[in-house]
Amino acid sequence: MKSGGMKAGGMKVGGMTAEETIRRYYAAFNARDWAGMTALLTEDVAHDVCQGGRETGRAAFAKFLAHMD
């Protein structure tokens, strides 16, 4: 798939392509590396909590992840 002459996933943000970011995010999740996961998120990340409301911010998401241990 192409967009503007660039392959999908070719745009780099923060030095990584979208695909690289997603792969690192899932690798961190599988390793239970919560700090590694949150480091890949923007400060304004929005997380819709199951059976709850929306929480915004990297710190709020990190707090949620702490409950997974």
C-alpha positions as CSV (number, residue, x, y, z in Angstrom):
1,M,0.0,0.0,0.0
2,K,1.4,3.4,-0.9
3,S,0.6,6.9,0.2
4,G,2.3,9.9,-1.3
5,G,4.9,7.7,-2.9
6,M,6.0,6.2,0.4
7,K,5.4,2.6,1.5
8,A,2.9,2.2,4.4
9,G,4.8,2.1,7.6
10,G,7.7,4.0,6.1
11,M,7.1,7.3,8.0
12,K,9.4,7.7,11.0
13,V,8.3,9.3,14.2
14,G,10.8,9.5,17.0
15,G,13.3,7.7,14.8
16,M,11.1,4.6,14.4
17,T,8.5,3.6,11.8
18,A,5.0,2.8,13.0
19,E,5.7,-0.9,12.5
20,E,8.9,-0.7,14.6
21,T,7.0,1.1,17.4
22,I,4.2,-1.5,17.4
23,R,6.7,-4.4,17.4
24,R,8.6,-2.9,20.3
25,Y,5.4,-2.2,22.2
26,Y,4.2,-5.8,21.9
27,A,7.7,-7.1,22.8
28,A,7.7,-5.0,25.9
29,F,4.2,-6.2,26.8
30,N,5.2,-9.8,26.4
31,A,8.3,-9.2,28.5
32,R,6.1,-7.4,31.1
33,D,8.3,-4.4,30.7
34,W,5.8,-1.7,31.6
35,A,8.4,1.0,31.6
36,G,9.4,0.0,28.1
37,M,5.8,0.1,27.0
38,T,5.0,3.5,28.5
39,A,8.2,5.0,27.0
40,L,6.8,4.3,23.6
41,L,3.6,6.3,24.3
42,T,3.0,10.0,23.9
43,E,2.3,12.0,27.1
44,D,-1.3,12.5,26.0
45,V,-2.1,8.8,25.5
46,A,-5.8,8.0,26.1
47,H,-6.7,4.6,27.6
48,D,-10.3,3.4,27.7
49,V,-10.4,1.1,30.7
50,C,-12.6,-1.9,30.4
51,Q,-15.7,-1.4,32.5
52,G,-14.5,2.1,33.4
53,G,-13.9,5.5,32.0
54,R,-11.1,7.1,29.9
55,E,-7.8,7.9,31.6
56,T,-5.4,10.2,29.9
57,G,-1.6,10.5,30.3
58,R,1.4,8.3,30.4
59,A,1.4,8.4,34.3
60,A,-2.2,7.2,34.4
61,F,-1.4,4.3,32.0
62,A,1.7,3.3,34.0
63,K,-0.5,3.2,37.2
64,F,-3.0,0.9,35.4
65,L,-0.1,-1.4,34.3
66,A,1.1,-1.6,37.9
67,H,-2.1,-3.5,38.7
68,M,-1.1,-6.2,36.2
69,D,1.8,-7.4,38.4
